[in-house]
Amino acid sequence: MVTIGIIGGSGLYDMPELTDREERRVQTPFGEPSAPYVVGTLRGKRVAFLARHGAGHRLLPSELNFRANIYGLKTLGVEYILSASAVGSLKQEYKPMDLVIPDQFLDRTRGRISTFFGRGLVAHVGFAHPFCARLSEVAFGAARQAGATVHNGGTYVCMEGPQFSTLAESKLYRSWGMDIIGMTNLQEAKLAREAEICYATIALVTDYDCWHPDHDSVTVDMIIQNLVANAKTAQEVIAEAVGRLPYERTCECASALKHAILTNPAAVPDRVKKDLAPIIGRYMR
């Protein structure tokens, strides 16, 4: 059984420690995931890697099939998701090449599908604390062990993109006390909570957002160089975190749907029950 999922760039699973590799294609009621899952053994545990933007980084953030990506991991048996993603910094102290383990989100996306529910089934999960505190603690400890400069906590602004922020937007987010900005992680976290999967983000700071006076001197090549270097650090952090993860979960993520489903089971269409069986099967048949 694969219990740990890692979502990020395809370079994340290019690590010598990952053995017994195989590709697995998963069919979902929501279409195709971004790419085949790369399943292997890391620190004695079975893990599944997903290239978030597909092979060759060909999918825009707004084009990602978040439901298929998370549903596929759920069907593989995943209980923990470690997400690694590039972000811009909204604070002077969060420097390029630093890592951040955020604990909050601010949603600036538009029209993205962020739930498995609907079509005759209503559920409302708690999302006051969008990241699994236990998993985030493990990720933070792993980052320190790996020797990274890492910041614990902070708010991730999830913007629509694919364009970066205007200067006015960047200054506004700073005035609100936001910490980092990216384009992908919010929907992953929401869907993971609905699927009762623990979720944490390892945010890789590649540059300062455009509020910074030196931002205009930043080039795409510089950002890519930082991202590649940060990916090496992320590999070490992920391997260390996988080794530290407990086999038994005691957090609330594991039972997020227990009191969340409002619809009378008799009123739920059979097709919806079948499609969502990996997610709602323990509560509804």
VEXRONU-678245 format. One line per field, with one value per residue (C-alpha): residue in three letters; chain; x, y, z. Coordinates in Angstrom, 1 decimal. Each point is the difference from the previous one (the first is absolute). Example, Ala and Ser with C-alpha at 12.3 -4.5 7.8 and 13.67 -1.06 7.14 Angstrom:
residues 2
gufi <- [ALA_SER]
voba <- [A_A]
x <- [12.3_1.4]
y <- [-4.5_3.4]
z <- [7.8_-0.7]
***
This chain:
residues 285
gufi <- [MET_VAL_THR_ILE_GLY_ILE_ILE_GLY_GLY_SER_GLY_LEU_TYR_ASP_MET_PRO_GLU_LEU_THR_ASP_ARG_GLU_GLU_ARG_ARG_VAL_GLN_THR_PRO_PHE_GLY_GLU_PRO_SER_ALA_PRO_TYR_VAL_VAL_GLY_THR_LEU_ARG_GLY_LYS_ARG_VAL_ALA_PHE_LEU_ALA_ARG_HIS_GLY_ALA_GLY_HIS_ARG_LEU_LEU_PRO_SER_GLU_LEU_ASN_PHE_ARG_ALA_ASN_ILE_TYR_GLY_LEU_LYS_THR_LEU_GLY_VAL_GLU_TYR_ILE_LEU_SER_ALA_SER_ALA_VAL_GLY_SER_LEU_LYS_GLN_GLU_TYR_LYS_PRO_MET_ASP_LEU_VAL_ILE_PRO_ASP_GLN_PHE_LEU_ASP_ARG_THR_ARG_GLY_ARG_ILE_SER_THR_PHE_PHE_GLY_ARG_GLY_LEU_VAL_ALA_HIS_VAL_GLY_PHE_ALA_HIS_PRO_PHE_CYS_ALA_ARG_LEU_SER_GLU_VAL_ALA_PHE_GLY_ALA_ALA_ARG_GLN_ALA_GLY_ALA_THR_VAL_HIS_ASN_GLY_GLY_THR_TYR_VAL_CYS_MET_GLU_GLY_PRO_GLN_PHE_SER_THR_LEU_ALA_GLU_SER_LYS_LEU_TYR_ARG_SER_TRP_GLY_MET_ASP_ILE_ILE_GLY_MET_THR_ASN_LEU_GLN_GLU_ALA_LYS_LEU_ALA_ARG_GLU_ALA_GLU_ILE_CYS_TYR_ALA_THR_ILE_ALA_LEU_VAL_THR_ASP_TYR_ASP_CYS_TRP_HIS_PRO_ASP_HIS_ASP_SER_VAL_THR_VAL_ASP_MET_ILE_ILE_GLN_ASN_LEU_VAL_ALA_ASN_ALA_LYS_THR_ALA_GLN_GLU_VAL_ILE_ALA_GLU_ALA_VAL_GLY_ARG_LEU_PRO_TYR_GLU_ARG_THR_CYS_GLU_CYS_ALA_SER_ALA_LEU_LYS_HIS_ALA_ILE_LEU_THR_ASN_PRO_ALA_ALA_VAL_PRO_ASP_ARG_VAL_LYS_LYS_ASP_LEU_ALA_PRO_ILE_ILE_GLY_ARG_TYR_MET_ARG]
voba <- [A_A_A_A_A_A_A_A_A_A_A_A_A_A_A_A_A_A_A_A_A_A_A_A_A_A_A_A_A_A_A_A_A_A_A_A_A_A_A_A_A_A_A_A_A_A_A_A_A_A_A_A_A_A_A_A_A_A_A_A_A_A_A_A_A_A_A_A_A_A_A_A_A_A_A_A_A_A_A_A_A_A_A_A_A_A_A_A_A_A_A_A_A_A_A_A_A_A_A_A_A_A_A_A_A_A_A_A_A_A_A_A_A_A_A_A_A_A_A_A_A_A_A_A_A_A_A_A_A_A_A_A_A_A_A_A_A_A_A_A_A_A_A_A_A_A_A_A_A_A_A_A_A_A_A_A_A_A_A_A_A_A_A_A_A_A_A_A_A_A_A_A_A_A_A_A_A_A_A_A_A_A_A_A_A_A_A_A_A_A_A_A_A_A_A_A_A_A_A_A_A_A_A_A_A_A_A_A_A_A_A_A_A_A_A_A_A_A_A_A_A_A_A_A_A_A_A_A_A_A_A_A_A_A_A_A_A_A_A_A_A_A_A_A_A_A_A_A_A_A_A_A_A_A_A_A_A_A_A_A_A_A_A_A_A_A_A_A_A_A_A_A_A_A_A_A_A_A_A_A_A_A_A_A_A]
x <- [0.0_1.3_-0.6_2.0_-0.5_2.4_-1.2_2.5_2.3_1.1_3.5_-1.0_0.0_3.4_1.6_2.3_-1.8_-3.2_0.0_-2.4_-1.4_-3.0_-2.6_-3.6_-2.8_-3.2_-3.5_-2.3_-3.6_1.5_2.3_3.8_2.4_2.9_2.3_0.4_1.0_3.6_-0.2_3.0_1.6_1.6_1.4_-1.8_-3.4_-2.1_-0.5_-1.6_1.4_-2.1_1.4_-2.6_0.3_0.5_3.0_2.0_-2.0_-2.8_-3.0_-0.8_-1.1_-3.6_0.1_0.9_-2.5_0.2_-2.8_1.5_3.4_-1.2_-2.6_2.8_2.2_-3.0_-0.6_3.6_-0.4_1.7_-0.5_2.6_0.8_3.1_-0.2_3.1_-0.5_1.8_-1.2_0.8_0.9_-2.1_2.3_3.6_1.0_-1.2_2.9_0.5_1.1_-1.8_-2.8_-3.3_-2.5_-3.2_-2.9_-2.7_-1.4_-1.5_-2.1_0.4_-1.0_-3.1_-2.3_2.2_-1.8_1.0_-2.3_-0.9_-3.6_-3.1_-2.2_-2.4_2.4_0.8_2.9_1.8_3.4_1.7_2.8_1.0_3.4_0.6_3.3_0.5_1.8_1.7_1.2_1.2_2.0_1.7_0.8_1.5_2.1_1.2_1.0_2.0_1.7_0.9_1.7_-2.5_-0.9_-3.6_-2.9_-2.8_-3.4_-1.3_-2.8_0.2_-1.9_-1.3_-0.6_-1.5_2.8_1.6_1.2_1.8_-1.3_-0.3_2.0_-3.2_-1.1_3.4_0.0_-3.6_0.9_2.9_-2.2_-2.3_3.0_0.2_3.2_0.4_-1.9_-0.5_-2.6_-0.7_-0.3_-3.4_-2.2_2.3_-0.4_-3.8_-0.4_2.4_-2.0_-3.2_1.8_1.2_3.6_2.6_1.5_3.0_2.0_3.7_0.2_3.2_0.7_1.5_-0.2_-1.5_-3.4_-0.1_-0.4_3.8_2.2_2.4_-2.8_0.5_3.5_-1.3_0.0_-1.8_3.4_0.8_-3.4_0.6_3.5_-1.4_-2.8_2.4_2.3_-3.1_-1.2_3.1_-0.7_-3.6_1.1_2.0_-2.9_-2.6_2.2_0.5_-3.7_-1.0_2.3_-1.5_-3.7_-1.9_-1.9_-3.1_-1.8_-1.5_-0.9_-3.5_0.8_-0.6_-3.7_-0.8_-3.2_-1.4_-2.4_0.2_-2.5_-3.4_-2.0_-2.2_1.7_-3.3_-0.1_3.6_0.0_1.5_2.5_1.4_0.3_1.9_2.3_0.9_0.2_3.7_-0.8_-3.4_-0.1_0.5_-3.0_-2.4_-0.7]
y <- [0.0_3.5_2.2_3.2_2.2_2.7_2.7_2.3_0.3_-3.1_0.5_-0.8_-3.8_0.1_-1.2_-3.0_-1.1_-0.7_-3.6_-2.5_2.6_-0.6_2.2_-0.3_1.5_0.6_0.5_2.3_1.2_3.5_-0.7_-0.5_1.1_2.3_-3.0_-3.6_-0.6_-1.1_-2.5_-1.2_-0.7_2.8_-0.5_-3.3_1.4_-0.1_3.4_1.4_3.1_2.2_2.6_2.7_1.8_-3.2_-1.3_3.0_2.5_0.4_0.8_3.5_0.3_0.7_-3.1_-2.5_-2.7_0.2_-2.4_-2.7_0.5_-0.4_-2.7_-2.0_0.2_-1.0_-3.1_-1.0_0.0_3.3_1.4_2.8_2.5_2.1_2.8_1.8_3.2_3.1_3.3_3.7_1.7_2.8_0.7_1.2_-2.7_-2.9_0.0_-1.8_-3.6_0.0_-2.5_0.8_-2.4_2.1_-0.5_2.1_0.9_3.1_-0.9_2.3_-2.6_0.3_-2.8_-3.0_-3.2_-0.6_-2.7_-3.7_0.7_1.2_-1.9_-0.9_-0.3_2.8_0.0_2.9_-0.9_2.2_2.0_2.5_-1.6_-1.1_-1.8_-3.1_1.3_-3.3_-0.5_3.6_-0.5_-3.1_2.1_2.8_-2.4_-1.7_3.3_1.0_-3.4_0.5_3.3_2.2_3.5_-0.6_2.1_-1.6_1.4_2.7_0.8_-1.2_2.2_-2.2_2.2_-1.0_0.8_-0.8_3.6_1.1_2.7_3.7_2.3_1.2_-3.6_-0.9_3.1_-0.8_-3.5_1.3_2.5_-2.9_-1.8_-2.8_-2.0_-1.8_-0.2_-2.9_-1.4_-3.6_-1.3_1.2_-2.4_-2.9_0.7_0.3_-3.2_-1.8_1.0_-1.3_-3.3_-0.2_0.2_1.9_2.9_2.3_2.3_0.4_3.4_0.7_3.8_0.7_3.8_3.1_1.0_3.3_2.2_-0.4_2.8_-2.5_-2.0_1.5_-1.4_-3.6_-2.1_-3.2_-1.7_1.1_-1.3_-3.4_-0.2_0.6_-2.5_-2.7_0.6_0.0_-3.2_-1.8_1.3_-1.1_-3.5_-0.2_1.5_-2.4_-3.1_1.0_0.8_-3.4_-1.7_1.8_-0.5_-2.2_-3.0_0.9_3.4_1.7_3.3_1.3_-0.2_-3.8_0.5_3.4_-1.4_-1.5_2.8_1.8_-1.8_1.6_-1.9_-2.9_-3.1_-1.1_3.2_-0.3_-1.2_-3.4_1.3_2.5_-2.7_-2.2_2.8_1.2_-3.5_0.4_3.2_-0.6_-3.7_-0.3_2.3_-0.8_-3.0]
z <- [0.0_-0.9_3.0_-0.9_-3.0_-1.2_-2.4_-1.7_-3.0_-1.8_1.3_3.5_-0.6_-1.7_3.3_0.4_3.2_-1.9_-1.0_-1.6_-2.3_-2.1_-1.8_0.8_-2.0_1.9_-1.5_1.9_-0.4_-0.4_-2.9_-0.3_2.7_-1.1_-0.7_0.9_3.6_0.7_2.8_1.9_3.3_2.0_3.5_0.3_-0.9_-3.2_-1.6_-3.1_-1.8_-2.3_-2.4_0.7_-3.3_-2.1_-1.9_-1.3_2.1_-2.6_2.2_1.3_3.7_-1.2_-2.2_2.7_0.7_3.7_0.7_-2.2_1.6_3.6_-0.8_-1.7_3.1_2.2_-2.1_0.4_3.7_0.8_3.5_-0.1_-2.7_0.0_-2.5_-1.3_-2.0_-1.0_1.5_0.0_3.3_1.4_2.9_0.1_2.5_-2.3_-2.4_-3.3_0.7_3.4_0.7_1.6_1.7_-0.2_2.4_-1.8_-3.4_-1.6_-3.1_-3.0_-2.6_-2.2_-1.2_0.9_1.0_3.6_1.2_-0.8_1.1_-1.8_-2.4_2.8_2.9_2.4_2.4_1.9_1.5_2.5_-1.5_2.6_0.2_-3.6_0.6_2.1_3.1_0.6_-3.5_-0.2_3.2_-1.5_-3.1_2.0_2.1_-3.2_-1.6_3.1_0.0_-3.7_0.9_-1.9_1.1_0.8_1.4_1.9_-0.6_-2.3_-2.5_-3.6_-2.4_-2.8_-3.1_-3.3_-2.3_-2.4_0.1_3.1_2.3_-0.8_2.2_1.6_0.8_1.4_2.3_1.1_1.0_2.0_1.7_1.0_1.6_-2.5_-0.3_-3.3_-3.3_-2.5_-2.4_0.8_3.6_1.3_-2.1_0.9_3.7_-0.2_-2.0_2.3_3.0_-1.6_-0.9_3.7_-1.1_2.1_-2.0_0.5_-2.3_-0.3_-1.7_-1.9_-0.2_-3.4_0.0_1.6_-1.4_-1.9_3.1_0.5_-1.4_-1.6_-1.7_-3.4_-0.2_0.5_-3.2_-0.8_-0.2_3.6_1.2_-1.7_1.5_3.5_-0.7_-1.1_3.0_2.3_-1.5_1.3_3.5_-0.4_-0.9_3.3_2.0_-1.5_0.5_3.6_0.6_-1.5_2.4_2.9_-0.8_2.5_-1.3_2.0_-0.3_3.0_-1.6_-0.9_-3.7_0.1_0.9_-1.7_-1.5_3.2_0.6_-3.3_-2.2_0.2_-2.7_0.9_-1.4_-1.6_-2.0_-1.5_-3.6_-0.4_-2.6_2.5_2.6_-2.4_-1.3_3.6_1.6_0.8_1.9_1.5_0.1_3.8_0.6_-2.8_-2.2]
***
